[in-house]
């Protein structure tokens, strides 16, 4: 079993990067406790996530995160993003549509295509034509980021740190 690293024992640079998240959530998730064994990589992952989310509207970033989490069975991330989506003002109905994989937009269709055959056959050109090259690349990279998270969470068998807000 990979040893979990407590917040106070994190590499100092990583602790400062994660401090706002821990203060906002009230805990350090197990994903970060495990990934902290590679502090520089985790700092980079956090920066990558922030940069890509900043390049996309919130609804698009959440469609990517929720779609990848749903398809890969990553309840850890899905629950987090259901909560974030509610905090961003998206309705429960919208979230249910996204996690039901019937949101229907070009972004979700592209993400589903990317996940279906590891990127082969995905119509990225249609996304780029509709939304621009920078937008399409941000969706591609953010999909890969959330796929990486899902792989780690599933490999380690991490349980969601919080329940789904939709399971009331």
ChimeraX attribute file (.defattr): number of C-alpha atoms within 10 A of each C-alpha:
attribute: neighborCount
match mode: 1-to-1
recipient: residues
	/A:1	5
	/A:2	9
	/A:3	10
	/A:4	16
	/A:5	17
	/A:6	16
	/A:7	19
	/A:8	8
	/A:9	11
	/A:10	17
	/A:11	15
	/A:12	12
	/A:13	11
	/A:14	20
	/A:15	18
	/A:16	12
	/A:17	14
	/A:18	18
	/A:19	15
	/A:20	11
	/A:21	13
	/A:22	14
	/A:23	10
	/A:24	8
	/A:25	10
	/A:26	10
	/A:27	13
	/A:28	17
	/A:29	20
	/A:30	19
	/A:31	20
	/A:32	19
	/A:33	17
	/A:34	19
	/A:35	17
	/A:36	23
	/A:37	16
	/A:38	12
	/A:39	17
	/A:40	14
	/A:41	13
	/A:42	17
	/A:43	18
	/A:44	12
	/A:45	14
	/A:46	15
	/A:47	13
	/A:48	15
	/A:49	17
	/A:50	12
	/A:51	13
	/A:52	19
	/A:53	19
	/A:54	12
	/A:55	16
	/A:56	17
	/A:57	11
	/A:58	15
	/A:59	16
	/A:60	17
	/A:61	23
	/A:62	22
	/A:63	26
	/A:64	27
	/A:65	25
	/A:66	29
	/A:67	28
	/A:68	29
	/A:69	24
	/A:70	19
	/A:71	19
	/A:72	16
	/A:73	15
	/A:74	25
	/A:75	23
	/A:76	24
	/A:77	24
	/A:78	25
	/A:79	22
	/A:80	19
	/A:81	21
	/A:82	25
	/A:83	19
	/A:84	14
	/A:85	21
	/A:86	15
	/A:87	10
	/A:88	12
	/A:89	9
	/A:90	16
	/A:91	13
	/A:92	15
	/A:93	10
	/A:94	16
	/A:95	22
	/A:96	15
	/A:97	14
	/A:98	22
	/A:99	20
	/A:100	13
	/A:101	17
	/A:102	13
	/A:103	17
	/A:104	10
	/A:105	11
	/A:106	15
	/A:107	22
	/A:108	22
	/A:109	17
	/A:110	24
	/A:111	25
	/A:112	20
	/A:113	17
	/A:114	20
	/A:115	18
	/A:116	13
	/A:117	10
	/A:118	11
	/A:119	16
	/A:120	10
	/A:121	11
	/A:122	18
	/A:123	15
	/A:124	21
	/A:125	13
	/A:126	13
	/A:127	19
	/A:128	15
	/A:129	11
	/A:130	12
	/A:131	13
	/A:132	12
	/A:133	14
	/A:134	12
	/A:135	19
	/A:136	21
	/A:137	16
	/A:138	18
	/A:139	27
	/A:140	19
	/A:141	14
	/A:142	24
	/A:143	24
	/A:144	19
	/A:145	19
	/A:146	21
	/A:147	20
	/A:148	13
	/A:149	19
	/A:150	25
	/A:151	14
	/A:152	16
	/A:153	21
	/A:154	16
	/A:155	9
	/A:156	14
	/A:157	11
	/A:158	17
	/A:159	16
	/A:160	18
	/A:161	16
	/A:162	13
	/A:163	16
	/A:164	16
	/A:165	13
	/A:166	13
	/A:167	6
	/A:168	5
